[in-house]
Amino acid sequence: MKSIKSWLIAGFIFTAVFGTLSHFFYGWSNENPLIGLISPVNESTWEHMKLVFFPVLFWSLLLSPHLSDVSPSLRPALLFGSLLGTLTVPVLFYTYSGILGRTVTWIDILIFFISVFLTFFCAWKFQSSSKIYKKRTAIYFLTVLFLILFFLFTFLPPNIGLFAEPQP
């Protein structure tokens, strides 16, 4: 259990750092479309959901076979947490900005860290759950669906608010 806890703490730190830096990857890459698939290409809420989703997806792929043997539910729990954390971004953003009638940068940053914390908290809570293990096919399917939608909507976004850049 200690190695799982350490791995999740390291994953939280990795996601917090990689997610923060990935906010800038697209600009730093001179708007390379391949980089845009995994990092925000604009300031829309949808694009900022990538800040949680992709670092956690990468971290889940680094899961050692040893940890998978110790806790077969760990990867599904982490990916479930990732889906929940990713969806937390728009829920919290639209809740607070709807109440205030404007956006506040430090609150946007706090939402990212809350979402990352929620992701890894869920992974810790569910990493020994047989229910989450039984639902792994659905979790993997939803993860792949999100991946496809992120790729598709990066350059072909629907004309709805989630994909629009917020007005200051």
Order of alpha helices (4+ residues) and beta strands (2+ residues): alpha-alpha-alpha-alpha-alpha-alpha-alpha-alpha
